[in-house]
Amino acid sequence: MCSTQTGDFLALDLGGTNFRVLLVRVSSNGKQKVEMENQIYAIPENIMRGSGTELFDHIAECLANFLEKLGIKDKKLPLGFTFSFPCQQTKLDESFLVSWTKGSKASGVEGRDVVGLLRKAIKKRGDFDIDIVAVINDTVGTMMTCGYDDHHCEIGLIVGTGTNACYMEEMRHLELVDGDEGRMCVNMEWGAFGDDGALDDIRTEFDREIDAGSLNPGKQLFEKMISGMYLGELVRLILVKMAKDGLLFQGHTTPDLLTTGHFQTSFVSAMENKKSVPFCACVFLVLRGLGLDPSPEDCVATQRVCQIVSTRAAHLCAATLAAVLRQIRDNKAAERLFARRLNKMVRLLVPDCDVRFLRSEDGSGKGAAMVTAVAHRLAKQHAERQRILNTLRLSRDQLLEVKKRMEEEMNRGLAKKTHATATVKMLPTFVRSTPDGTERGDFLALDLGGTNFRVLLVRVRSGKRRSVEMHNKIYTIPQDITQGTGEELFDHIVHCIADFLEYMGMKGASLPLGFTFSFPCHQTRLDQGILIKWTKGFKASGCEGEDVAALLKDAIHRSEEFDLDVVAVVNDTVGTMMTCGYEDPQCEVGLIVGTGTNTCYMEEMSNVELVDGDEGRMCVNMEWGAFGDRGELDDLCTEFDRAVDDQSTYPGKQRYEKMISGMYLGEIVRNVLLDFTAKGLLFRGKLSERLKTRGIFETKFLSQIESDRLALRQVRSILQHLGLTSSTCDDSILVKEVCSVVSKRAAQLCGAGLSAVVDKIRLNRGLEKLSITVGVDGTLYKLHPHFATIMRETLRDLTPNCEVTLIQSEDGSGKGAALITAVACRLRDAGK
């Protein structure tokens, strides 16, 4: 129990025929102080045995009376509901009654949520409102009350009208609840112990007679051997038996002695209280009250019966409590004579446990308020976390607006007049044809799109045995070269090509080459690509505004080791479309969602104003990562997006890409986690130095954490890798939620953008319905467990008139470049 919560809290304590309403004021002025005001209300027997609606209407009426009396009826205060009957809890504020006990019988309540019933009764009145934040058992309230004063208190025990216990159990042992880190309070409901026959060998004829005459025969058998509701009746049955056998009262009985319930449990306590003066006089008076004329020997024998019955109850209670203590010990590696016997027996049974009994002061009332105070604090923290996460959640209207704005930018990029200021550049690729099956030959492909690049040999076979065979080798580009000069960069690339040709036994060969260059380029023909700007962290000087095909050729000539025919400069997105188009002729869109993101599609030539001619179609490289650079996404950008953008290599650029792609999602999550921790909403407010490091939360962690097969323990191991060694199960759950929200937004934004593309194709062709295939590549799309599904659902929702098939590309940037080169060679040879 944390002692940092202050404020006014209501508590409702229902556990029998009387119930209480309490106002608990928790204040802090250097030292925390708890003040209480309460009122006891009776529940008439006809209501307790009537309908559940009548019961909860009566409780709501009493609540209204209490609030009006204190002049706080107009305030909406948090309330903790102590409901001391066996319940199945699914949430802190949701509890389903399993069965009534203690003589209660209100119909229509068993199997239903008691919090929901109380809320319904309050709403029906309409004259006040409260926030029910917690429903607890009186045993839990007892533990919480004592835990407020003694932080070592981990067990709650009730021995009164009924009996029950609760304790703090390790989460890894609770198979009914997800998660295996930390601990949770378990309400044992141990009164039902023995209902399966486990206590049959120690139950007596008197126990069986009490059970047979009870309201719930065969149920709560342990409770019937221990609790105050039954001890007096147990003593009465023994006295009747002994009297009938001539062992007491000279064989005489009286109507009072023969009447169920006339020998109260309070008599047992009074008869055993040796401080009563004179002691035998107390026993004599009780027996005389039952119409008996006891002798001194009868008084002694009766007192002995009381002692035996209460001692058995105390020992049974101690034995079960000892089992709880052993469980707690293994996990880690009352005032009267009854309480003294309980204490003594516990120490006898578990001598290796240091147990201190602390008497609870009003556990069911004050304890409920304490739980409510904690729950209220946690609810406020949850609300604050959700408020922050809601800035990352997108509505359908927002996604439709993204689609609309993307369509507008696409049209601006296609038009000559607005192309220069458009963020979505819609660059012509001069790819006008897809493979027709007659291409053949050996081709080289160079795939450059990040800090790793590949050189490939692609063998294309035509005819009946049409096939594409590939060989490749991966090379790295050191960071000093990506940040150095363009000459150093292309010399390094040529050196790697030479190594590959030697590796393949083709040193000195001259082959046609397709160059996949996955950065924004302006093309005036297929074998030329003018770099517009670097992205993805590249900064090599002397490249922007230059033809990358010419830079590659210059580097080849400088090496003087081999010669290559650079036939085509292509974008990886176009390569993806061509690769899928080789298998599916309906594929007219290419999509990349990996380190970066981009799309291309087949546009009508009549709309491509940057290229002469209006017949046929041409593949347009959208370069949609820059969407938002004119402020189109400002209303959707959060403080976390702005932080990621500010810390990036190119602030203010590629805004759409920074909300979607794998290069940035981990950074967005990291910034959310930093904010949560700084506000005390995560990791107990303790920040690790590693989490402060930019780039430390890799996007691959999102895929791992969101995997349905990953247990929370494995999530915690990822957090430990980030230096968060003291993270809890709740922390793991929250981190998983943050990852889920960030990746869902990315998938939805991607789906909204793609919906604009396919709808434009449909409208271009004047179709009511469009059936089209999209080729997709990229590690985020392929490896994230939910990205593809969410994107597909968004696409289906925003474009109901388009039937879109998504197929995964197999090596679009390599195989696709070779296929484009093969098509170009075929067309060139045909022209010759």
C-alpha positions in Angstrom: 0.0 0.0 0.0 1.6 3.2 -1.2 1.1 6.1 1.2 1.1 8.9 -1.4 -2.7 9.1 -2.2 -4.7 11.9 -0.6 -8.3 13.1 -0.9 -11.9 12.0 0.0 -13.0 8.5 -0.7 -16.3 6.7 -0.1 -16.5 3.1 1.1 -19.5 0.8 1.1 -19.2 -2.3 3.4 -21.7 -5.1 2.7 -21.2 -8.4 4.4 -24.3 -9.3 6.3 -27.7 -8.0 7.3 -26.2 -4.6 8.2 -24.0 -2.5 6.0 -22.0 0.7 6.4 -21.3 3.7 4.3 -18.1 5.6 5.1 -16.4 8.8 4.1 -12.7 8.4 4.5 -10.5 11.6 4.3 -6.8 11.0 3.6 -4.7 14.1 4.2 -1.0 14.8 4.2 0.7 17.6 6.1 4.1 16.2 6.6 2.5 13.0 8.1 -0.4 11.2 6.5 -3.7 11.2 8.4 -6.9 9.2 7.9 -10.2 10.4 9.3 -13.5 8.5 8.9 -17.2 9.2 9.2 -19.7 6.4 8.8 -23.3 5.4 9.1 -24.7 1.9 9.7 -27.8 0.9 7.8 -30.0 -2.3 8.3 -31.2 -4.4 5.4 -34.7 -5.8 6.3 -35.0 -9.5 6.0 -37.6 -9.3 3.3 -35.1 -7.4 1.1 -32.2 -9.7 1.9 -34.4 -12.6 0.8 -36.2 -10.7 -2.0 -34.9 -9.7 -5.4 -31.5 -8.3 -6.3 -33.1 -5.2 -7.7 -34.8 -4.4 -4.3 -31.5 -5.0 -2.5 -29.4 -2.7 -4.6 -32.2 -0.1 -4.8 -32.2 -0.1 -1.0 -28.4 0.3 -0.9 -28.5 3.2 -3.4 -31.2 4.9 -1.2 -29.0 4.6 1.9 -26.0 6.0 -0.1 -28.1 9.0 -1.1 -29.2 9.5 2.5 -25.5 9.4 3.7 -24.3 11.9 1.0 -27.1 14.3 1.7 -26.5 14.2 5.4 -22.9 15.2 4.8 -23.7 17.8 2.2 -21.6 16.1 -0.5 -24.4 14.8 -2.8 -23.3 17.0 -5.6 -19.7 15.7 -5.6 -18.6 12.7 -7.7 -16.3 10.8 -5.3 -14.5 7.5 -5.9 -16.0 4.6 -4.0 -14.6 1.3 -2.9 -17.2 -1.5 -2.5 -16.5 -4.2 0.1 -18.6 -7.1 -0.9 -17.9 -10.0 1.5 -19.3 -12.9 -0.5 -17.6 -15.4 -2.8 -17.0 -13.6 -6.1 -15.1 -14.2 -9.4 -13.3 -11.0 -10.3 -12.3 -10.2 -13.9 -11.2 -6.6 -13.2 -10.7 -4.4 -10.1 -14.1 -2.8 -10.7 -16.0 -6.0 -11.9 -17.0 -8.9 -9.7 -19.4 -11.7 -10.3 -21.2 -13.2 -7.3 -20.5 -17.0 -7.2 -22.9 -17.8 -4.4 -24.6 -16.2 -1.5 -23.5 -17.1 2.0 -24.2 -16.0 5.6 -28.0 -16.5 5.1 -28.3 -14.0 2.2 -30.7 -15.1 -0.6 -31.5 -12.1 -2.8 -32.6 -13.5 -6.2 -31.1 -12.6 -9.6 -27.7 -11.7 -8.3 -25.7 -14.9 -8.4 -23.6 -15.0 -11.6 -24.0 -11.3 -12.2 -21.6 -8.3 -11.7 -22.4 -6.7 -8.4 -20.7 -3.4 -9.4 -22.9 -3.3 -12.5 -26.1 -3.9 -10.4 -25.1 -1.1 -8.0 -24.3 1.3 -10.9 -27.7 0.5 -12.4 -29.5 1.3 -9.2 -27.7 4.6 -8.8 -28.3 5.6 -12.4 -32.0 4.8 -12.0 -32.3 7.3 -9.1 -30.5 10.0 -11.0 -30.0 12.3 -8.0 -26.3 11.6 -7.4 -23.3 10.0 -9.1 -20.2 8.2 -7.8 -17.2 6.6 -9.4 -17.0 2.9 -8.3 -13.3 2.2 -8.9 -12.8 -1.0 -6.8 -14.8 -4.0 -5.5 -13.0 -5.9 -2.8 -13.5 -8.6 -0.3 -13.4 -7.7 3.4 -10.3 -9.9 3.8 -8.5 -7.8 1.2 -9.6 -4.7 3.0 -8.2 -6.0 6.2 -4.8 -6.7 4.6 -4.8 -3.3 3.0 -5.7 -1.5 6.2 -2.9 -3.2 8.2 -0.6 -2.8 5.2 -1.1 1.0 5.5 0.7 0.9 8.9 2.9 -2.1 8.4 4.4 -2.7 4.9 5.3 -6.3 5.8 1.6 -7.2 6.0 1.0 -9.7 3.2 -1.9 -11.7 4.6 -5.5 -10.8 5.5 -7.5 -13.0 7.8 -11.2 -12.7 8.8 -12.6 -14.9 11.7 -16.0 -13.6 12.5 -19.5 -14.4 11.3 -17.7 -16.1 8.5 -14.1 -16.8 7.8 -11.7 -16.2 4.9 -8.1 -15.3 4.1 -6.2 -13.6 1.3 -2.4 -13.2 0.6 0.0 -11.9 -1.9 0.8 -14.6 -4.4 3.5 -14.7 -7.1 2.0 -13.9 -10.5 3.9 -16.8 -12.1 1.6 -19.2 -10.1 -1.6 -17.6 -11.2 -2.6 -19.4 -14.3 -6.0 -17.7 -14.5 -4.3 -14.3 -15.1 -2.0 -13.3 -17.9 1.5 -12.3 -16.9 4.2 -13.8 -14.8 6.0 -10.9 -13.2 5.2 -9.3 -9.8 2.5 -10.4 -7.3 -1.3 -10.2 -6.9 -3.6 -10.5 -3.9 -5.5 -13.8 -4.0 -8.8 -14.1 -2.3 -8.8 -17.7 -1.1 -12.5 -18.1 -0.2 -11.3 -20.9 2.1 -14.6 -21.3 3.8 -15.4 -23.8 1.0 -12.4 -25.9 2.0 -13.7 -29.5 2.6 -16.7 -29.2 0.2 -15.0 -31.9 -1.9 -14.8 -34.3 1.1 -11.2 -33.3 2.2 -12.4 -32.8 5.8 -14.8 -35.8 6.1 -12.4 -37.7 8.4 -12.4 -35.0 11.0 -16.0 -33.8 10.8 -18.2 -35.0 13.7 -21.9 -35.9 13.9 -22.5 -32.4 15.3 -20.8 -30.8 12.2 -23.0 -32.9 9.9 -26.1 -31.9 11.9 -25.3 -28.2 11.6 -24.6 -28.6 7.9 -27.9 -30.5 7.3 -29.9 -27.7 9.0 -28.1 -24.8 7.2 -29.3 -22.8 4.2 -26.6 -24.3 2.0 -26.1 -28.0 2.9 -22.7 -29.4 1.7 -21.3 -25.9 1.2 -18.8 -23.8 3.2 -17.9 -26.8 5.4 -14.7 -25.4 6.7 -16.4 -22.1 7.6 -19.1 -24.1 9.5 -16.3 -25.6 11.7 -14.7 -22.3 12.5 -16.8 -19.2 12.2 -18.8 -17.4 14.8 -22.0 -18.0 13.0 -21.8 -21.7 13.9 -19.7 -22.2 17.1 -22.5 -21.4 19.5 -24.8 -23.8 17.6 -22.1 -26.5 17.7 -21.8 -26.1 21.5 -25.6 -26.3 21.8 -25.8 -29.6 19.9 -23.1 -31.1 22.1 -24.9 -30.0 25.3 -28.2 -31.4 24.1 -26.5 -34.8 23.3 -24.8 -34.9 26.7 -28.1 -34.0 28.5 -30.0 -36.7 26.6 -27.3 -39.2 27.5 -27.7 -38.2 31.2 -24.2 -36.6 31.4 -25.4 -33.0 32.1 -28.3 -31.2 33.8 -29.5 -34.5 35.4 -30.7 -35.6 31.9 -33.0 -32.6 31.6 -33.4 -30.3 28.6 -35.5 -27.1 28.0 -37.3 -25.6 25.0 -34.6 -22.9 24.8 -31.8 -25.4 24.8 -33.5 -27.4 22.1 -34.1 -24.3 19.9 -31.7 -23.7 17.0 -29.7 -20.4 17.5 -30.5 -19.9 21.2 -26.9 -20.7 22.3 -25.0 -17.7 20.8 -21.3 -17.7 20.0 -21.0 -14.7 22.3 -21.9 -17.1 25.1 -18.8 -19.2 24.2 -16.6 -16.1 24.5 -18.1 -15.1 27.8 -17.9 -18.5 29.4 -14.2 -18.8 28.4 -13.3 -15.3 29.6 -11.4 -16.0 32.9 -11.5 -12.3 33.7 -15.2 -12.6 34.3 -15.8 -12.3 38.1 -16.8 -14.7 39.4 -15.9 -17.0 36.5 -18.4 -19.8 37.3 -21.2 -17.2 37.8 -21.0 -16.2 34.2 -21.5 -19.8 33.0 -24.3 -20.3 35.5 -26.1 -17.1 34.4 -26.0 -18.2 30.7 -27.3 -21.6 31.5 -30.1 -20.2 33.7 -31.0 -18.0 30.8 -31.7 -21.1 28.8 -34.1 -22.3 31.5 -31.6 -24.8 33.0 -30.8 -25.4 36.7 -27.0 -26.3 36.4 -24.9 -27.7 39.2 -21.3 -26.5 39.7 -20.2 -29.6 37.8 -22.5 -28.8 34.9 -20.9 -25.3 34.7 -17.4 -26.7 34.6 -18.4 -29.3 32.0 -20.1 -26.6 29.8 -17.1 -24.3 30.0 -14.9 -27.3 29.0 -17.1 -28.0 26.0 -16.8 -24.3 24.9 -13.1 -24.5 25.3 -12.8 -27.7 23.2 -15.0 -26.3 20.4 -13.2 -22.9 20.2 -9.7 -24.6 20.5 -10.6 -26.9 17.6 -11.7 -23.9 15.5 -8.5 -22.0 16.4 -6.3 -25.0 15.5 -8.1 -25.6 12.2 -7.6 -21.9 11.4 -4.0 -22.0 12.3 -3.3 -25.1 10.3 -4.7 -23.6 7.1 -2.9 -20.3 7.8 0.3 -22.3 8.2 -0.2 -23.6 4.7 -0.5 -20.1 3.4 2.7 -19.0 5.3 4.6 -22.0 3.9 3.4 -21.0 0.4 4.7 -17.4 0.9 7.9 -18.7 2.5 8.5 -21.1 -0.4 7.8 -18.3 -2.9 10.6 -16.3 -1.4 13.2 -19.2 -1.4 -7.7 -12.2 17.9 -7.2 -10.3 21.1 -9.1 -13.0 23.1 -8.1 -16.5 24.1 -8.9 -17.6 20.5 -6.3 -15.2 19.2 -3.6 -16.5 21.7 -4.3 -20.1 20.7 -4.2 -19.2 17.0 -0.8 -17.5 17.5 0.6 -20.3 19.6 -0.5 -23.0 17.1 0.9 -21.1 14.1 4.3 -20.8 15.8 4.2 -24.5 16.6 3.3 -25.6 13.1 5.8 -23.2 11.3 8.6 -22.5 13.7 10.8 -21.3 10.8 8.4 -18.4 10.0 8.5 -15.1 12.0 4.8 -14.2 12.2 3.4 -11.1 13.8 -0.4 -10.7 14.1 -1.6 -7.1 13.7 -5.2 -6.5 14.5 -7.0 -4.6 11.7 -9.0 -1.5 12.7 -12.0 -1.5 10.4 -10.6 -3.5 7.5 -13.8 -3.7 5.5 -14.4 0.0 5.7 -11.1 1.8 5.9 -9.5 -1.0 3.9 -12.0 -0.5 1.0 -11.2 3.2 1.1 -7.4 2.5 1.0 -7.9 0.2 -2.0 -10.1 2.9 -3.6 -7.4 5.5 -3.0 -4.8 3.3 -4.6 -7.2 2.3 -7.5 -8.1 6.0 -7.9 -4.4 6.9 -8.2 -3.8 4.1 -10.7 -7.0 5.0 -12.6 -5.7 8.6 -12.9 -2.3 7.3 -14.2 -4.1 5.0 -16.6 -6.3 7.9 -17.9 -3.2 10.1 -18.4 -1.4 7.2 -20.3 -4.5 6.8 -22.5 -4.7 10.5 -23.1 -1.2 10.5 -24.4 -1.6 7.3 -26.4 -4.9 8.7 -27.9 -2.8 11.4 -29.7 -1.3 8.4 -31.6 -4.7 6.8 -32.4 -6.4 7.7 -35.6 -10.1 7.8 -36.3 -11.7 6.7 -39.6 -12.4 10.4 -40.4 -8.8 11.2 -40.0 -7.7 8.3 -42.2 -10.2 9.5 -44.9 -8.7 13.0 -44.7 -5.2 11.5 -45.2 -6.5 9.7 -48.3 -8.0 12.9 -49.6 -4.8 14.9 -49.0 -2.7 12.2 -50.6 -4.9 12.4 -53.7 -4.5 16.1 -53.9 -0.7 15.9 -53.6 -0.5 13.2 -56.3 -2.3 15.5 -58.7 0.0 18.3 -57.8 3.0 16.2 -58.5 1.7 15.0 -61.9 0.9 18.6 -63.1 3.7 20.7 -64.6 2.5 23.9 -63.0 2.5 22.6 -59.4 5.2 19.8 -59.7 8.0 22.0 -58.3 6.1 22.7 -55.0 4.4 19.3 -54.6 5.7 17.1 -51.8 4.7 13.9 -53.6 6.9 14.2 -56.7 5.3 11.6 -58.9 8.5 11.0 -60.8 8.4 9.3 -64.3 10.4 6.1 -64.4 10.2 5.5 -68.2 9.2 1.9 -67.5 6.4 1.3 -69.9 6.3 -2.5 -70.3 6.2 -5.5 -68.1 7.9 -8.9 -69.0 6.3 -10.8 -71.8 8.2 -14.1 -71.3 10.6 -13.8 -74.2 13.4 -12.2 -72.2 16.6 -14.2 -71.8 20.2 -13.8 -70.9 22.6 -13.0 -68.0 22.2 -9.6 -66.2 23.9 -7.9 -63.3 21.8 -6.0 -60.7 23.1 -3.6 -58.1 20.8 -2.9 -55.2 21.6 0.2 -53.1 19.0 1.4 -50.6 20.7 1.4 -47.2 23.9 0.8 -45.4 24.0 -2.7 -46.8 23.9 -3.3 -50.6 23.9 -6.3 -52.9 25.4 -7.3 -56.2 23.5 -10.0 -58.1 23.9 -12.1 -61.1 20.4 -12.9 -62.6 19.9 -15.6 -65.3 16.6 -15.2 -67.1 15.4 -18.2 -69.2 12.5 -18.0 -71.6 10.2 -20.5 -73.3 8.6 -23.5 -71.7 11.2 -23.6 -68.9 10.8 -20.0 -68.1 12.7 -19.2 -65.0 14.8 -16.7 -63.1 18.0 -17.9 -61.3 19.9 -15.6 -58.9 23.2 -15.4 -57.2 24.1 -12.6 -54.9 26.5 -11.3 -52.3 25.9 -8.6 -49.6 28.4 -5.8 -48.9 28.4 -3.1 -46.2 29.0 0.6 -46.6 30.9 2.0 -43.6 29.3 5.1 -42.0 32.3 7.3 -42.8 31.7 6.5 -46.5 28.0 7.3 -46.4 28.9 10.6 -44.8 32.0 11.2 -47.0 32.3 12.2 -50.7 30.3 10.8 -53.6 33.6 9.7 -55.3 34.5 7.6 -52.2 31.0 6.1 -52.2 30.9 5.0 -55.8 34.6 3.8 -55.8 33.6 1.5 -52.8 30.6 0.2 -54.8 32.7 -0.6 -57.9 35.3 -2.3 -55.7 32.5 -4.6 -54.4 31.2 -5.3 -57.9 34.8 -6.4 -58.9 34.9 -8.7 -55.9 31.6 -10.2 -56.9 32.6 -10.9 -60.5 35.8 -12.6 -59.3 33.7 -14.5 -56.7 31.4 -15.7 -59.6 34.4 -16.6 -61.8 33.4 -13.8 -64.3 36.3 -11.4 -63.8 36.4 -8.9 -66.7 32.9 -9.8 -68.0 30.8 -7.1 -69.6 27.1 -7.5 -68.8 24.0 -5.3 -68.9 23.3 -3.9 -65.5 20.2 -2.7 -63.7 20.9 -0.2 -60.9 18.3 -0.2 -58.1 18.9 3.1 -56.5 16.3 3.6 -53.7 16.6 7.3 -53.2 14.5 10.2 -54.7 15.6 10.7 -58.3 14.4 12.6 -61.4 14.6 10.7 -64.6 14.4 11.9 -68.2 15.2 8.4 -69.6 15.5 4.9 -68.3 19.3 4.8 -68.0 19.6 8.1 -66.1 18.7 9.1 -62.6 19.3 12.6 -61.1 19.5 12.4 -57.3 17.1 14.9 -55.8 18.1 14.4 -52.2 19.6 11.8 -49.9 17.4 10.1 -47.4 17.8 7.2 -44.8 20.9 8.9 -43.2 23.1 9.1 -46.3 25.0 12.4 -46.8 27.7 11.7 -49.4 28.7 15.1 -50.9 28.7 15.9 -54.6 25.8 13.6 -55.5 22.6 15.6 -55.2 21.7 17.0 -58.6 23.9 14.5 -60.4 23.2 11.5 -62.6 23.9 8.5 -60.4 24.3 6.3 -63.5 27.1 8.6 -64.7 28.7 8.6 -61.3 28.8 4.8 -61.4 30.2 4.7 -64.9 32.9 7.2 -63.9 33.9 5.1 -61.0 34.0 2.0 -63.3 36.3 3.8 -65.7 38.6 4.9 -62.8 38.9 1.3 -61.7 39.9 0.0 -65.2 39.1 -3.5 -64.1 35.9 -4.2 -66.1 33.2 -2.5 -68.1 29.4 -2.6 -67.6 26.4 -1.4 -69.7 24.2 0.5 -67.3 20.8 -0.1 -69.0 18.4 1.0 -66.3 18.3 3.0 -63.1 15.3 1.9 -61.1 13.7 2.4 -57.7 13.2 -0.6 -55.5 9.5 0.1 -55.5 9.4 -0.3 -59.3 11.5 -3.4 -59.0 9.0 -4.8 -56.5 6.1 -4.2 -58.9 8.0 -5.8 -61.9 8.9 -8.9 -59.9 5.3 -9.5 -58.8 4.2 -8.5 -62.3 6.3 -11.4 -63.7 4.0 -13.8 -61.7 0.8 -11.8 -61.8 -0.1 -9.6 -64.8 -2.7 -7.7 -62.7 0.2 -6.3 -60.5 0.3 -2.6 -61.3 1.4 -1.1 -57.9 4.6 -1.6 -56.0 4.9 -0.8 -52.2 7.9 -0.8 -50.0 7.6 -0.7 -46.2 10.9 -1.4 -44.6 13.7 0.9 -43.5 11.9 3.5 -45.6 8.6 3.5 -47.5 7.5 4.4 -51.0 5.0 3.4 -53.7 4.9 3.3 -57.5 2.0 2.5 -59.9 1.0 2.5 -63.6 -0.3 6.0 -64.4 -2.1 7.0 -67.6 0.4 8.9 -69.9 -2.2 11.6 -70.4 -1.8 12.5 -66.7 2.0 12.5 -66.7 2.6 16.1 -67.8 6.4 16.0 -67.3 6.7 13.5 -70.3 5.6 14.1 -73.8 2.9 11.9 -75.3 -0.4 10.7 -74.0 -0.7 7.1 -75.3 -0.4 4.1 -73.0 0.9 4.1 -69.4 4.1 4.7 -67.5 5.2 3.6 -64.0 5.3 6.6 -61.7 7.6 6.6 -58.7 5.6 8.6 -56.1 8.3 9.2 -53.5 5.5 9.5 -51.0 7.8 9.5 -48.0 7.9 13.3 -48.4 4.2 13.6 -48.1 3.5 16.1 -45.2 6.6 18.2 -45.8 4.4 21.2 -46.6 2.4 20.7 -43.4 -0.2 18.3 -44.7 0.2 16.0 -41.6 0.8 18.7 -38.9 -2.6 18.1 -37.3 -1.7 14.4 -36.9 1.9 14.8 -35.8 2.5 14.4 -32.1 5.2 15.7 -29.8 6.9 12.3 -30.3 6.9 12.7 -34.1 8.4 16.2 -33.7 11.1 14.9 -31.3 12.1 12.2 -33.8 12.1 14.7 -36.7 14.2 17.2 -34.8 16.8 14.6 -34.0 16.9 13.2 -37.5 19.5 13.8 -40.2 17.0 15.9 -42.3 14.6 17.8 -39.9 11.4 18.8 -41.7 11.8 16.2 -44.5 10.2 12.8 -45.2 7.5 13.5 -42.6 5.2 10.7 -43.8 8.1 8.2 -43.9 9.0 9.1 -40.3 5.5 8.1 -39.1 5.5 4.8 -41.0 8.9 3.2 -41.7 11.1 0.9 -39.8 13.9 3.4 -39.4 11.8 5.5 -37.1 9.1 3.5 -35.3 11.4 2.3 -32.6 12.4 5.9 -32.0 8.8 7.0 -31.6 8.2 4.2 -29.1 11.4 5.2 -27.2 10.2 8.8 -26.9 6.8 7.7 -25.6 8.5 5.5 -23.0 10.8 8.4 -22.0 7.7 10.7 -21.5 5.8 8.1 -19.5 8.8 7.5 -17.3 9.4 11.2 -16.7 5.8 11.6 -15.6 6.0 8.6 -13.2 3.6 6.5 -15.4 6.2 3.7 -16.2 9.2 1.9 -14.6 8.3 3.6 -11.3 9.6 6.8 -12.7 13.2 5.5 -12.9 14.9 6.1 -16.2 17.8 4.0 -17.5 20.7 5.6 -19.2 20.5 3.2 -22.1 16.9 4.2 -22.8 18.1 7.8 -23.2 20.3 6.7 -26.1 18.9 7.5 -29.5 18.3 4.5 -31.7 18.6 2.0 -28.8 15.0 0.8 -29.1 15.2 -0.9 -32.5 12.1 -1.4 -34.6 12.7 -5.2 -34.5 11.8 -5.0 -30.8 8.3 -3.9 -31.9 7.9 -7.0 -34.0 9.2 -9.2 -31.2 7.2 -7.6 -28.4 4.0 -7.6 -30.3 4.3 -11.3 -31.3 1.4 -13.3 -29.9 3.7 -16.1 -29.1 6.0 -13.9 -26.9 5.3 -14.2 -23.1 5.6 -11.2 -20.9 8.7 -12.7 -19.4 10.4 -12.4 -22.8 9.2 -8.8 -23.1 10.9 -8.1 -19.8 14.2 -9.6 -21.1 14.1 -7.1 -23.9 13.5 -4.3 -21.4 16.4 -5.6 -19.3 18.6 -5.4 -22.4 17.7 -1.7 -22.4 18.9 -1.4 -18.8 15.4 -1.6 -17.2 16.3 -4.4 -14.8 13.5 -3.6 -12.3 10.7 -3.5 -14.8 7.5 -5.2 -13.7 4.8 -7.3 -15.4 2.6 -4.1 -15.6 5.5 -2.3 -17.3 5.8 -5.1 -19.9 2.1 -4.9 -20.6 2.2 -1.1 -21.0 5.3 -1.2 -23.3 3.5 -3.8 -25.4 0.5 -1.4 -25.7 2.7 1.5 -26.7 4.4 -0.6 -29.4 0.9 -1.7 -30.6 -0.4 1.8 -30.8 2.6 3.1 -32.7 2.7 0.2 -35.2 -1.1 0.3 -35.8 -0.9 4.0 -36.6 1.9 3.3 -39.1 -0.1 0.5 -40.8 -3.2 2.6 -40.9 -1.4 5.6 -42.4 0.2 3.3 -45.0 -3.2 1.8 -45.8 -4.8 5.3 -46.2 -2.0 6.4 -48.6 -2.4 3.2 -50.6 -6.2 3.6 -50.8 -5.6 6.9 -52.5 -3.4 5.2 -55.2 -5.8 2.3 -56.1 -8.8 4.6 -56.1 -7.0 7.0 -58.5 -6.3 4.0 -60.8 -10.0 3.1 -60.7 -11.1 6.6 -61.5 -8.5 7.0 -64.2 -10.1 4.0 -66.0 -13.7 5.0 -65.4 -14.5 1.8 -63.5 -17.2 1.2 -61.0 -15.1 -1.7 -59.5 -11.4 -2.3 -59.8 -9.5 -5.6 -59.3 -5.8 -5.0 -58.9 -2.7 -6.5 -57.3 -0.1 -4.7 -55.2 3.4 -6.1 -54.9 4.8 -5.5 -51.4 8.3 -5.7 -50.0 10.2 -4.5 -46.9 11.2 -6.0 -43.6 8.5 -4.1 -41.6 5.7 -5.5 -43.7 7.2 -9.0 -43.8 8.3 -9.4 -40.1 5.8 -7.4 -38.1 3.1 -9.8 -36.8 0.2 -7.4 -37.3 1.2 -4.7 -39.8 0.0 -6.4 -43.0 -3.4 -7.3 -41.5 -4.1 -3.8 -40.2 -3.0 -2.3 -43.5 -5.2 -4.6 -45.4 -8.2 -3.9 -43.2 -7.7 -0.1 -43.5 -7.4 -0.4 -47.3 -10.6 -2.5 -47.5 -12.4 0.0 -45.3 -11.4 3.1 -47.2 -11.7 1.7 -50.8 -14.9 -0.4 -50.9 -15.0 -0.3 -54.7 -11.5 -1.8 -55.1 -10.7 -5.5 -54.7 -7.0 -5.3 -53.8 -4.8 -8.4 -53.6 -1.5 -7.9 -51.7 1.3 -10.3 -52.7 4.7 -10.4 -51.1 7.6 -9.7 -53.4 10.5 -12.0 -53.5 13.6 -9.8 -53.9 12.0 -7.0 -55.9 15.0 -4.7 -55.7 17.4 -7.3 -57.1 15.3 -9.6 -59.4 13.1 -6.6 -60.3 16.0 -4.5 -61.5 17.3 -7.4 -63.6 13.8 -7.9 -65.2 13.5 -4.2 -66.0 17.0 -4.5 -67.6 16.0 -7.6 -69.5 12.8 -5.9 -70.9 14.8 -2.8 -71.8 17.4 -5.0 -73.7 14.6 -6.8 -75.5 13.0 -3.6 -76.6 16.4 -2.1 -77.6 17.3 -5.2 -79.6 13.9 -5.2 -81.3 14.5 -1.5 -82.2 17.8 -2.4 -83.8 
